[in-house]
Amino acid sequence: MISEKKEDLAIGFAVATVAFLVYANSLGNGFVWDDDLVILANPALNGAFSDIFSSIDTGRVTEPTPYYRPLTLLTYFIEQRLHGFTPFLVRIVNVLLHTINTFLVYRLAASLTISKSAAVIAGLLFAVHPLQSEAVDFNSSRNTMLAAFFVLTTYLAHQRSVRDNSVAWAYAGASLLFAGLLSKEIALFVLLMIGFIEFMHARGDASFTWRAFIFRLIPYTISFALYMALRNHALAGAGVHLEILPGLGTRLLDNLYIIPRYLLTIIWPVSGSAKYFVPDDLNLLALPLVTAWSLIIAACVWLFTRGLSPATIFGFVWLFAFWLPVSGIFPIPSAPLADRYLYVPVIGLWLIAGDQFVSLFQSTRLPQRYGTVTMVAVVLLLSFVTFRRNMVWNNDISLFTRLADQHPERAFAYHNLGCAYLDKVKNLDLAERSFEKALALQPTFPRLHTQIGYVRLLRGDYAGALQHYTEALQINPFDAEAHLNSGMALENLQRYDEALFEYQRFLETPGNELPEARRTTPQKIAELSRLRDEVIVK
């Protein structure tokens, strides 16, 4: 028994080592995309330790979101004070989290009625599939990996609680659940898996008693109640609440496109993208969508007619349970679909894949070495794609260059690429070229005129800058940066009255972005008023 446990641990560590090696080349990456907002310039990280647990996730100062994820913020808070966000050290935490999660996925698979080979396959697919790469490579997605860690450990703890009839393990599971809820909301849905454990226990084990069942659920009830109290206090204090019904029908219908798109990335990983775009009119994709759904239904029918093993049933339940929170039932402000949303749900699919792959080879009576060679080839190919994708996430320029190559018809890609050239390497020519491409695709793209105006302002073309800021404010009268920079352009054109008006409008614009400018602008207004008066006197 001891040697078998040691062997099992050794296999788990080996699978986890593969995960670390595949992502080792990402350790030199820097901060990308929303990392500036979520990590580097997050105001929640500048306050007291206790403030983290009493406020919402404030990564987006202009768009408060109903997120309460203090444990994730706490990890950034600690890192900020330990090493000041050294990129390598932030990256090593993310890669180690994925490595640990890979070990736990193998342990989860091995705990089921599944062959050891199938458990290894499930662990390796989780370790190396490019679908997982966004959660690992995007530093701001740490909340997803933390939630995955606590989901997996919660499940394994409750599994042991049932097996050993131990309330102590139930309290351990509830504590882990509480930590998961403080990391990301998806952790809540592990309660469905706990319900599944209890259902299977009641159905197939004569030792099941309602008394023991109730005692096992009490700690989870306490954890959930405490979490909701903290969450509601934080959201109420920020004046934010979650609205589910508005847009619910549209969000659910979008799954007609979203589910096949995810499956395409799973089957053909090179099609993966840092950002996906749901078409406005799905009728234009009627034929490919009908084809895709026909194949999905056919695959499900094939699986069900073959007979579902307990491990495959478990995989489907897991996939469904953790798909629910990202299915559109709850609005997700950042994007309707992203690879990181599947980091936890797809564990169920990897369990199904491992179980069915081994079962298929056993049913065909082919030599085991054929299956081994096939799986090694698949793992190597997936590892190669992931290895290359890691470099896409190296910096904003590499990320948005790739996005523009994949979506040349989208202004978003060129706008963000222009911002990268402007903010990261101060290359005005390349920035303006990217912005102009975005402008040709979508003249009303949010903040695009503001960015072009800033380039013109830096070039000293104040009249040209003012023209673009005027366009920006016609699109969005509450664009604080456009008001501020309009004031600068007007001041340089010696149109002092108009400059004073724009500076005042900047201060009156809601939000707390550009905090340093908000602090210094009143003094600028006073100085400019004196200058204007002197000009009038002369």
Buried (B, 14 or more C-beta within 10 A) or exposed (E): EEEEEEEBEEBBEBBBBBBBBBBEBBBEBBBBBBBBBBBBBBBBBEEEEEBBBBBBBBBBBEEBBBBBBBBBBBBBBEBBEEEEBEBEEBBBBBBBBBBBBBBBBBBBBBBBEBBBBBBBBBBBBBBBBBBBBBBBBBBBBBBBBBBBBBBBBBBBBBBBBBEEBBBEBBBBBBBBBBBBBBBBBBBBBBBBBBEBBBEBBEEEEEEBEEEBEEBBBEBBEBBBEBBEEBBEBBBEEBEBEEEEEEEBEEBEEBBBBBBBBBBBBBEEBEEBBBBBBBEEEEEEBEEEBEEBEEEEEEEEEEBEEEEBBEBBBBBBBBBBBBBBBBBBEBBBEBEBBBBBBBBBBBBBBBBBBBBBBBBEBEEEEEEEEEBEEEBEEBBEEBBBBBBEBBBBBBBBBBBBBBBBEBBEEBBBBBBBBBBBBBEBEEBBEBBBBBBBBBBEBBEEBBBBBBBBBBBBBBEEBBEBBBBBBBBBBEBBEEBBBBBBBBBBBBBBBEBBEBBBBBBBBBBEBEEEBBEEBBEEBEEBBEEBBEBBEEEEEE
